[in-house]
């Protein structure tokens, strides 16, 4: 493919994202509500559970990494668990209970009232994500759905749904990443006054308090 063709592809992609972000910015309330749920949970000592399949599974681990590690600012570690990360748990539950239970069973095991479940699904119709949202509601865990623009079962179950203005899966996933980063940025802005627990390593490589 020629350089000119690549330039055209990049131009078209930029236009697509520009249009989508303009629409997203016109209705920021779901993002604001989602950010508030995450901030309030973390401030109260609760944790964030995150679920999704495929590309959305990668998004869950990315999101959790930004919270447990850091996004832009040096600050306290925030408790977040990607329910997609433990292959032994996923395969054990899938084998014994069925793939539709792989996230719900973890929500039941790890979740507590006041935690937050963030559920990524571009379609909003993934059975295992929907079942996880149902379990979260049973456990008094607020649900944030992150989907593409079509109405869905996940939207109907969620307390807040970020429906990004896209029908193309790849574009929706890129917008999901932007939404995740915006929430992480707000979380750090709101919570950076929390104390930082630091464990330093000695020159010999030993962990010291």
Secondary structure, DSSP 4 states (H G I P E B T S, - for coil): --HHHHHHHHHHHHHHHHHHHHHHHHT-HHHHHHHHHHHHHHHTT--EEEE--THHHHHHHHHHHHHHS-SSS------EEETTS-HHHHHHHHHHH-GGGTTHHHHHHH--TT-EEEEE-SSS--HHHHHHHHHHHHTT-EEEEEE-SS--HHHHH-SEEEE-S-SSHHHHHHHHHHHHHHHHHHHHHHHTTSPPP--EEPTTS-EE-
